Amino acid sequence: MVSQPLSQSLPSTADLPCSDETPVDNEDQNLLPNVLLFLLKSIWAERMDWYFGVDMAVYHTTGEDPTIPVVPDAFLSIGVERRKGGKSRLSYAVWEEAGVVPILVLEMVSQTLRGEYGEKMGVYARLGVLYYAVYNPGRWGQKRQKKHEPFEVYKLVNGEYQLQAGEPYWMPEVGLGIGRCPMLSDNELQEQLAWFDQGGDRYLTAEERAEQQQARAEQQQARAEQEQRQRERLEAYLRSQGIDPNQLPD
């Protein structure tokens, strides 16, 4: 009897839960990953070889049961369809993605630790996730405040995660940097996560780019009006001296 390939004997994402149904305990757990998603849609608008999931189940075969997922707050995969078969994904099963595992996973620590510095880190290491970022602005669940920084990026080296230095942290395999920055939200400055270029400059949101373009247009208009006033004053002076400004020699 010929055995079926492993991928054919595994369930379809249509038959698996899309998340673990665990509710978030603060609004930033949902807001900040979506900010990254919308920024990425703008940065990589022309690319169709990536997927960024938010609070979505990731199914894999590196654990004891492939029907038990790990559910990061956000993850990025490169080299997959932007929309699976032209449709939205229900969940992310590695065996349905040609074996492509996420290259980056983000966990946001809530008021109760859920294995972000332990169990989940081990799962992602076994899965082969290259970069693991942990955002813990409130340093929740830490007995010692200096045990971890509010934002940390780990890289998988020889099967183990090593804490990386520098922020924003540049990920050459991704072609993006990631880090914190103050951004305007609901008319208030708030610390958020953002993408950065190799030079360390933050990619702007669509609203910020529109405001920047508007500011440039207003500056150009102001310069044009100033130059017009200067010409009018010069012409008035020439006429006061009996000189026709329209009859000046070349």
C-alpha positions, 0 to 999 in steps of 0.5 A: 500500500502506498502511503499518502504524502503528509500534506495530503493526510493533513486537514484543510484550513477550511476545517480548522479554527482560524484562531484560538478565540482568546480575547485581547485584554487591551486595544493595542494588541489589535491596533498596533499589528494592524497599523503595521499591516496597513503600512506594509500594504502601502510600502509593498503595494506592487508586490504580491509575494507576501502575507501579513497575518494578524491574530491568525492561527498558524498550523504546522507539523513541528509540534505534537498535534498539527491541529493545534496552532500557535497564534501570534499577534502578527506574522509575516511570510514572504514567497507566498500568495498575497491572497491564497487562490485569490481569496482571503485566508481563514488561517495559515497552514504551512503545509498549504503554503509550500512549506513556507514558514513565517519569516517574522513573528510579533508577540505583544505582551498583555497583562498576563504572560502567555509564554512570549519569553518561553513556550512560544519562543520555543515553538517559533524556534522549532518552526524555523521563524527567523525573526521573533519580536516581542513588544512589552511596553508596560513590561507586564508580568515581569518580576524584575523590571530590567529582565527584558526591554520594552521592545526586543528582536531575536534572530534564530541562529543555529536553532536558538534565538539570540537577542539583537542590538539596535533599534530600529532593527534592520532585517536584510532578509526581509528588506525592512527595519522594525522599531518603535516611534511616536505617531499621532493617533486620535489627535494624540501622540502614542508610541507605536510600531513601524517599518523603517528603511535601511537608513533608519528612516520611518516609512510614513503612513498614507495620511502623513504622506498626504499631509507632507504633499499638502505642506509642500504644495502650500510652501510652493504657493507661498514662494510663488506669491512672494516672488509675484509681490517682489516683481510687482514692487520692482515694476512699481519702482521702475515706473516711479523712475520713468522706466517702463518695465516692459521695455527693458533691454534683454 
